[in-house]
Amino acid sequence: MNNLRIFIAWIWVAVPLGWGVYQSVNKSMPLFGGAAKPVAVPVK
């Protein structure tokens, strides 16, 4: 029973923490050159 409580507590903390880290990395990708939208360069 105690192991189950510890497991549930870890899940309770890990899921929102993981989601927050995922969102932070996703939003910071353009700063580091990843997942940026391509820029149209005019041809001369």
PyMOL Python script that loads the backbone (N, CA, C, O; Angstrom):
from pymol import cmd

cmd.read_pdbstr("""\
ATOM      1  N   MET A   1       0.826  -1.204   0.000  1.00  0.00           N
ATOM      2  CA  MET A   1       0.000   0.000   0.000  1.00  0.00           C
ATOM      3  C   MET A   1       0.862   1.256   0.000  1.00  0.00           C
ATOM      4  O   MET A   1       0.550   2.233  -0.681  1.00  0.00           O
ATOM      5  N   ASN A   2       1.947   1.224   0.768  1.00  0.00           N
ATOM      6  CA  ASN A   2       2.817   2.382   0.846  1.00  0.00           C
ATOM      7  C   ASN A   2       3.503   2.640  -0.498  1.00  0.00           C
ATOM      8  O   ASN A   2       3.671   3.791  -0.901  1.00  0.00           O
ATOM      9  N   ASN A   3       3.902   1.560  -1.192  1.00  0.00           N
ATOM     10  CA  ASN A   3       4.541   1.714  -2.499  1.00  0.00           C
ATOM     11  C   ASN A   3       3.573   2.330  -3.504  1.00  0.00           C
ATOM     12  O   ASN A   3       3.977   3.137  -4.342  1.00  0.00           O
ATOM     13  N   LEU A   4       2.321   1.961  -3.424  1.00  0.00           N
ATOM     14  CA  LEU A   4       1.307   2.515  -4.319  1.00  0.00           C
ATOM     15  C   LEU A   4       1.136   4.013  -4.072  1.00  0.00           C
ATOM     16  O   LEU A   4       1.004   4.786  -5.020  1.00  0.00           O
ATOM     17  N   ARG A   5       1.136   4.418  -2.824  1.00  0.00           N
ATOM     18  CA  ARG A   5       1.003   5.851  -2.496  1.00  0.00           C
ATOM     19  C   ARG A   5       2.198   6.644  -3.026  1.00  0.00           C
ATOM     20  O   ARG A   5       2.035   7.747  -3.549  1.00  0.00           O
ATOM     21  N   ILE A   6       3.383   6.084  -2.890  1.00  0.00           N
ATOM     22  CA  ILE A   6       4.589   6.766  -3.394  1.00  0.00           C
ATOM     23  C   ILE A   6       4.523   6.879  -4.912  1.00  0.00           C
ATOM     24  O   ILE A   6       4.857   7.922  -5.474  1.00  0.00           O
ATOM     25  N   PHE A   7       4.093   5.805  -5.578  1.00  0.00           N
ATOM     26  CA  PHE A   7       3.968   5.822  -7.033  1.00  0.00           C
ATOM     27  C   PHE A   7       2.971   6.883  -7.487  1.00  0.00           C
ATOM     28  O   PHE A   7       3.243   7.639  -8.419  1.00  0.00           O
ATOM     29  N   ILE A   8       1.824   6.937  -6.831  1.00  0.00           N
ATOM     30  CA  ILE A   8       0.796   7.935  -7.181  1.00  0.00           C
ATOM     31  C   ILE A   8       1.314   9.350  -6.926  1.00  0.00           C
ATOM     32  O   ILE A   8       1.041  10.261  -7.707  1.00  0.00           O
ATOM     33  N   ALA A   9       2.055   9.535  -5.845  1.00  0.00           N
ATOM     34  CA  ALA A   9       2.615  10.858  -5.559  1.00  0.00           C
ATOM     35  C   ALA A   9       3.609  11.278  -6.643  1.00  0.00           C
ATOM     36  O   ALA A   9       3.615  12.433  -7.068  1.00  0.00           O
ATOM     37  N   TRP A  10       4.448  10.340  -7.088  1.00  0.00           N
ATOM     38  CA  TRP A  10       5.397  10.662  -8.166  1.00  0.00           C
ATOM     39  C   TRP A  10       4.671  11.019  -9.454  1.00  0.00           C
ATOM     40  O   TRP A  10       5.046  11.972 -10.137  1.00  0.00           O
ATOM     41  N   ILE A  11       3.633  10.260  -9.788  1.00  0.00           N
ATOM     42  CA  ILE A  11       2.855  10.561 -10.998  1.00  0.00           C
ATOM     43  C   ILE A  11       2.180  11.920 -10.865  1.00  0.00           C
ATOM     44  O   ILE A  11       2.141  12.696 -11.819  1.00  0.00           O
ATOM     45  N   TRP A  12       1.647  12.205  -9.671  1.00  0.00           N
ATOM     46  CA  TRP A  12       0.956  13.466  -9.397  1.00  0.00           C
ATOM     47  C   TRP A  12       1.876  14.659  -9.643  1.00  0.00           C
ATOM     48  O   TRP A  12       1.418  15.711 -10.089  1.00  0.00           O
ATOM     49  N   VAL A  13       3.150  14.507  -9.362  1.00  0.00           N
ATOM     50  CA  VAL A  13       4.122  15.583  -9.545  1.00  0.00           C
ATOM     51  C   VAL A  13       4.738  15.540 -10.943  1.00  0.00           C
ATOM     52  O   VAL A  13       4.942  16.586 -11.559  1.00  0.00           O
ATOM     53  N   ALA A  14       5.036  14.348 -11.445  1.00  0.00           N
ATOM     54  CA  ALA A  14       5.792  14.211 -12.689  1.00  0.00           C
ATOM     55  C   ALA A  14       4.997  14.614 -13.927  1.00  0.00           C
ATOM     56  O   ALA A  14       5.563  15.187 -14.858  1.00  0.00           O
ATOM     57  N   VAL A  15       3.713  14.331 -13.956  1.00  0.00           N
ATOM     58  CA  VAL A  15       2.924  14.638 -15.158  1.00  0.00           C
ATOM     59  C   VAL A  15       2.824  16.146 -15.392  1.00  0.00           C
ATOM     60  O   VAL A  15       3.140  16.586 -16.498  1.00  0.00           O
ATOM     61  N   PRO A  16       2.409  16.961 -14.431  1.00  0.00           N
ATOM     62  CA  PRO A  16       2.373  18.405 -14.676  1.00  0.00           C
ATOM     63  C   PRO A  16       3.771  19.002 -14.888  1.00  0.00           C
ATOM     64  O   PRO A  16       3.942  19.929 -15.680  1.00  0.00           O
ATOM     65  N   LEU A  17       4.758  18.468 -14.180  1.00  0.00           N
ATOM     66  CA  LEU A  17       6.125  18.955 -14.366  1.00  0.00           C
ATOM     67  C   LEU A  17       6.614  18.660 -15.772  1.00  0.00           C
ATOM     68  O   LEU A  17       7.202  19.524 -16.422  1.00  0.00           O
ATOM     69  N   GLY A  18       6.378  17.459 -16.240  1.00  0.00           N
ATOM     70  CA  GLY A  18       6.763  17.087 -17.602  1.00  0.00           C
ATOM     71  C   GLY A  18       6.059  17.935 -18.643  1.00  0.00           C
ATOM     72  O   GLY A  18       6.667  18.341 -19.633  1.00  0.00           O
ATOM     73  N   TRP A  19       4.787  18.203 -18.425  1.00  0.00           N
ATOM     74  CA  TRP A  19       4.021  19.043 -19.364  1.00  0.00           C
ATOM     75  C   TRP A  19       4.591  20.464 -19.398  1.00  0.00           C
ATOM     76  O   TRP A  19       4.706  21.061 -20.468  1.00  0.00           O
ATOM     77  N   GLY A  20       4.944  20.996 -18.241  1.00  0.00           N
ATOM     78  CA  GLY A  20       5.517  22.334 -18.187  1.00  0.00           C
ATOM     79  C   GLY A  20       6.873  22.411 -18.869  1.00  0.00           C
ATOM     80  O   GLY A  20       7.162  23.380 -19.572  1.00  0.00           O
ATOM     81  N   VAL A  21       7.703  21.404 -18.668  1.00  0.00           N
ATOM     82  CA  VAL A  21       9.011  21.371 -19.339  1.00  0.00           C
ATOM     83  C   VAL A  21       8.815  21.262 -20.844  1.00  0.00           C
ATOM     84  O   VAL A  21       9.497  21.942 -21.611  1.00  0.00           O
ATOM     85  N   TYR A  22       7.891  20.416 -21.268  1.00  0.00           N
ATOM     86  CA  TYR A  22       7.603  20.268 -22.701  1.00  0.00           C
ATOM     87  C   TYR A  22       7.156  21.592 -23.314  1.00  0.00           C
ATOM     88  O   TYR A  22       7.626  21.964 -24.389  1.00  0.00           O
ATOM     89  N   GLN A  23       6.266  22.296 -22.650  1.00  0.00           N
ATOM     90  CA  GLN A  23       5.789  23.586 -23.164  1.00  0.00           C
ATOM     91  C   GLN A  23       6.914  24.620 -23.213  1.00  0.00           C
ATOM     92  O   GLN A  23       7.007  25.389 -24.170  1.00  0.00           O
ATOM     93  N   SER A  24       7.768  24.640 -22.189  1.00  0.00           N
ATOM     94  CA  SER A  24       8.879  25.595 -22.158  1.00  0.00           C
ATOM     95  C   SER A  24       9.857  25.337 -23.288  1.00  0.00           C
ATOM     96  O   SER A  24      10.310  26.270 -23.951  1.00  0.00           O
ATOM     97  N   VAL A  25      10.182  24.077 -23.507  1.00  0.00           N
ATOM     98  CA  VAL A  25      11.111  23.733 -24.595  1.00  0.00           C
ATOM     99  C   VAL A  25      10.478  24.068 -25.940  1.00  0.00           C
ATOM    100  O   VAL A  25      11.148  24.592 -26.830  1.00  0.00           O
ATOM    101  N   ASN A  26       9.205  23.772 -26.089  1.00  0.00           N
ATOM    102  CA  ASN A  26       8.513  24.052 -27.340  1.00  0.00           C
ATOM    103  C   ASN A  26       8.511  25.548 -27.656  1.00  0.00           C
ATOM    104  O   ASN A  26       8.727  25.938 -28.803  1.00  0.00           O
ATOM    105  N   LYS A  27       8.272  26.375 -26.659  1.00  0.00           N
ATOM    106  CA  LYS A  27       8.205  27.815 -26.887  1.00  0.00           C
ATOM    107  C   LYS A  27       9.574  28.447 -27.058  1.00  0.00           C
ATOM    108  O   LYS A  27       9.678  29.525 -27.645  1.00  0.00           O
ATOM    109  N   SER A  28      10.635  27.806 -26.560  1.00  0.00           N
ATOM    110  CA  SER A  28      11.975  28.386 -26.680  1.00  0.00           C
ATOM    111  C   SER A  28      12.717  27.905 -27.926  1.00  0.00           C
ATOM    112  O   SER A  28      13.805  28.406 -28.211  1.00  0.00           O
ATOM    113  N   MET A  29      12.171  26.959 -28.671  1.00  0.00           N
ATOM    114  CA  MET A  29      12.859  26.425 -29.850  1.00  0.00           C
ATOM    115  C   MET A  29      13.223  27.499 -30.877  1.00  0.00           C
ATOM    116  O   MET A  29      14.331  27.445 -31.412  1.00  0.00           O
ATOM    117  N   PRO A  30      12.365  28.466 -31.184  1.00  0.00           N
ATOM    118  CA  PRO A  30      12.764  29.488 -32.164  1.00  0.00           C
ATOM    119  C   PRO A  30      13.980  30.313 -31.711  1.00  0.00           C
ATOM    120  O   PRO A  30      14.706  30.841 -32.553  1.00  0.00           O
ATOM    121  N   LEU A  31      14.207  30.430 -30.425  1.00  0.00           N
ATOM    122  CA  LEU A  31      15.361  31.181 -29.939  1.00  0.00           C
ATOM    123  C   LEU A  31      16.670  30.499 -30.294  1.00  0.00           C
ATOM    124  O   LEU A  31      17.692  31.163 -30.465  1.00  0.00           O
ATOM    125  N   PHE A  32      16.644  29.184 -30.405  1.00  0.00           N
ATOM    126  CA  PHE A  32      17.856  28.419 -30.656  1.00  0.00           C
ATOM    127  C   PHE A  32      17.924  27.876 -32.073  1.00  0.00           C
ATOM    128  O   PHE A  32      18.763  27.028 -32.377  1.00  0.00           O
ATOM    129  N   GLY A  33      17.049  28.359 -32.939  1.00  0.00           N
ATOM    130  CA  GLY A  33      17.118  27.990 -34.346  1.00  0.00           C
ATOM    131  C   GLY A  33      16.397  26.707 -34.701  1.00  0.00           C
ATOM    132  O   GLY A  33      16.493  26.262 -35.845  1.00  0.00           O
ATOM    133  N   GLY A  34      15.689  26.102 -33.790  1.00  0.00           N
ATOM    134  CA  GLY A  34      14.966  24.880 -34.100  1.00  0.00           C
ATOM    135  C   GLY A  34      13.495  25.173 -34.315  1.00  0.00           C
ATOM    136  O   GLY A  34      12.926  26.041 -33.654  1.00  0.00           O
ATOM    137  N   ALA A  35      12.886  24.460 -35.226  1.00  0.00           N
ATOM    138  CA  ALA A  35      11.453  24.541 -35.509  1.00  0.00           C
ATOM    139  C   ALA A  35      11.009  25.957 -35.877  1.00  0.00           C
ATOM    140  O   ALA A  35       9.873  26.348 -35.607  1.00  0.00           O
ATOM    141  N   ALA A  36      11.909  26.721 -36.494  1.00  0.00           N
ATOM    142  CA  ALA A  36      11.544  28.070 -36.925  1.00  0.00           C
ATOM    143  C   ALA A  36      10.873  27.991 -38.295  1.00  0.00           C
ATOM    144  O   ALA A  36      11.167  27.104 -39.097  1.00  0.00           O
ATOM    145  N   LYS A  37       9.983  28.921 -38.541  1.00  0.00           N
ATOM    146  CA  LYS A  37       9.326  28.964 -39.839  1.00  0.00           C
ATOM    147  C   LYS A  37      10.326  29.468 -40.880  1.00  0.00           C
ATOM    148  O   LYS A  37      11.078  30.405 -40.609  1.00  0.00           O
ATOM    149  N   PRO A  38      10.343  28.855 -42.067  1.00  0.00           N
ATOM    150  CA  PRO A  38      11.275  29.323 -43.103  1.00  0.00           C
ATOM    151  C   PRO A  38      10.922  30.731 -43.573  1.00  0.00           C
ATOM    152  O   PRO A  38       9.750  31.082 -43.705  1.00  0.00           O
ATOM    153  N   VAL A  39      11.932  31.509 -43.816  1.00  0.00           N
ATOM    154  CA  VAL A  39      11.748  32.886 -44.265  1.00  0.00           C
ATOM    155  C   VAL A  39      11.933  32.918 -45.769  1.00  0.00           C
ATOM    156  O   VAL A  39      12.914  32.388 -46.290  1.00  0.00           O
ATOM    157  N   ALA A  40      10.986  33.540 -46.473  1.00  0.00           N
ATOM    158  CA  ALA A  40      11.081  33.661 -47.914  1.00  0.00           C
ATOM    159  C   ALA A  40      12.132  34.714 -48.273  1.00  0.00           C
ATOM    160  O   ALA A  40      12.041  35.865 -47.848  1.00  0.00           O
ATOM    161  N   VAL A  41      13.119  34.308 -49.052  1.00  0.00           N
ATOM    162  CA  VAL A  41      14.171  35.227 -49.486  1.00  0.00           C
ATOM    163  C   VAL A  41      13.889  35.609 -50.932  1.00  0.00           C
ATOM    164  O   VAL A  41      13.783  34.738 -51.796  1.00  0.00           O
ATOM    165  N   PRO A  42      13.765  36.921 -51.204  1.00  0.00           N
ATOM    166  CA  PRO A  42      13.481  37.338 -52.591  1.00  0.00           C
ATOM    167  C   PRO A  42      14.669  37.039 -53.489  1.00  0.00           C
ATOM    168  O   PRO A  42      15.822  37.231 -53.101  1.00  0.00           O
ATOM    169  N   VAL A  43      14.374  36.565 -54.696  1.00  0.00           N
ATOM    170  CA  VAL A  43      15.407  36.230 -55.689  1.00  0.00           C
ATOM    171  C   VAL A  43      15.655  37.456 -56.538  1.00  0.00           C
ATOM    172  O   VAL A  43      14.715  38.086 -57.024  1.00  0.00           O
ATOM    173  N   LYS A  44      16.944  37.803 -56.721  1.00  0.00           N
ATOM    174  CA  LYS A  44      17.281  38.981 -57.522  1.00  0.00           C
ATOM    175  C   LYS A  44      17.709  38.598 -58.904  1.00  0.00           C
ATOM    176  O   LYS A  44      18.030  39.468 -59.714  1.00  0.00           O
TER     177      LYS A  44
END
""", "prot")
cmd.dss("prot")
cmd.show_as("cartoon", "prot")
cmd.util.cbc("prot")
cmd.orient("prot")
